C-alpha cells in the first residue's frame, strides 16, 4: 500500500483523481480506510478554498481502522468509526465558556489528507477527542451525517429552541432539511420550510414540515396566514442568499430569534434597523458554526435510535472517480440533497 487515491480539488469544475503516498501514522494516531464520505455545502464555496488549492476536501467521514499508532488503547484494528476533523482544546477561555467552536485549536486541526480519499490519517489530538465508535446498527453512509447533524444541534442551542415554538426554516437544502427533521423530533409546535425547488419542498414535507412555501413569494405574509396571524418564534436561515437573510429578519415574531446558519459571499453586508429589530421588538440575531464533541455524541445517538431518518436524504452515491460530478451536483443545488462518495468502489 504505497499510494492512495484521492479526489484533488482545484475548483468546483476541476476535481481530479490523483495518487499520493499513504499517510504515515505516528504515536497516538490512526489510519482509517474511508468507506463513505459526504460532500458538504461548505466544500463547494470556491471563495473559501481559492487560496488553499489544490487540496483534498471531505470532513463527513466513516470507515474502518486499519492501523493503530503506538500508545492508542481505546481503538483497535477493525473498529468502525467516524471522526471530527476539527477538535477543541477543551481548556482555553472559549472552551471553558461553552464556545468550543471558536477555539484556536479547533480551527487548526484537520485530517490528513481529507475525507475524499481511500485512507486518512487521524492525528493524535483527533484520536484523543474526536473519534466515535459506530454501533452495529449504524451504517457507514448514515455515519457521514454525524458531523453535519452535530452542527445543527449546536445551531438549535444557539438559537434557544424550545418545544412548542413555531420554526421557520429558510432554504431546504441538506442543512435546512436536517433542521426541519431535528426540530420535528424535538417537539416544535409548527414547522414552516421554504425553498425555490419543488423537490426540496417535498423533501421538507416528508421530513416533518407542516407547511412549505415558495421562497420567491411574500413569506412573512404567508407565514401569518398559516400560523394564526403570528410570525415565527425561531427563524433558521440555511442559505447565504442576501434576500433570504432579509426575509428571515422580516419573518421573526417580537421576542424571537433569527439564526444565520449559512455564510454569505465575502464582503456582503445587510442593512439593519436598530429600532425595529432590537429596541422596539427585542429580536435576537445570532449565528452558529460547527459542533462540539458533545453535539457529535448526541447526533450519533439520534441516528442510532432512528429518531432521525438520515438515509432518506441521500440522493446520490458515487465512487471516488465521480467526485467531480458530486461537486457539481452540490454546487448547482437543484437535483441533489445529499451526495455520498464511496472511495472503495
Buried (B, 14 or more C-beta within 10 A) or exposed (E): EEEBBBBBBBBBEEBEBBEBEBBEBEEBBBBBBBBBBBBBBBBBBBEEBEEEEBBBBBBBBBBBBBBBBEEBEEBEEEBBBBBBBBBBBBEBEBBEEEBBBBBEBBEEBBBBBBBBBBBBBBBBBBBBBBBBEBEEEBBBBBBBBBBBBBBBBBBBBBBBBBEEBBBBBBBBBBBBBBBBBBBBBBEBBBBBBBBBBEBBBBBBBBBBBBBBBBBEEEBBEBBBEBBEEBBBBBBBBBBBBEEBBBBBBBBBBEEBBBBBBBBBEEEEEEEEEEEEBEEEBEBBBEBBBBBBBBBBBBBBEBBBEEEBBBBBBBBBBBBBBBBBBBBBBBBEBEEBBBBBBBBBE
